[in-house]
Amino acid sequence: MNDPTQVEKPLVDPDVVAQIKSWKGYVQAKLGFRNCWYPTLNSEELEEGKPVPFQLAGEKLLLNRIDGKVYCMADTCLHRGVPLSEKVECYSKETITCWYHGWTYNFTDGKLCDILTDPNSKMIGQRALQTYPVDEAKGLVFVFLGEVAEGEELPPVERDTAPGFLDDDRRVRIFRRVVNSDWRLGAENGFDTTHIFIHKNSRLIPGN
């Protein structure tokens, strides 16, 4: 029988909650951490010369394989903000032209290299879409979501993968599904040692 004179303690310490809310990094990471490598596609999903859109941490990206190498840039035209991927128009293998007004960008550096409807524009060569570093490892396409300051080296993919993840004897493949939840809840669940309880009947556990 419960003692009515005792005050039940909250499941989460209010002091901990206050610390989390005051941690600027946690608040800013609502859509994901910046300046990190993220796996995006399986390499086989990105064919030569066939751009693929991908949303990562709130960023709309466009990936394309050119002569075997993968490039990544923002999937938003600088002119009217429409997604370039809505109707892919590539008149050369290195470029993509916006279907709306003909603004054309180079995949290698994101630069505005032509405007089909205004070829004499002074903006040509002066403006550019954000580009992101790309690396391929273990059959996966990794994108570095962020910027590297001048004079700084790009961190290796190994920095942002689990120990042994890139070992030669390990096979890796991405399976994606959309979950309507804050990603931080899933990450925190993974670090919670009591989370194993929900998997007690899993076929992956010996004896089940």
Disulfide bonds with the S-S distance in Angstrom:
none
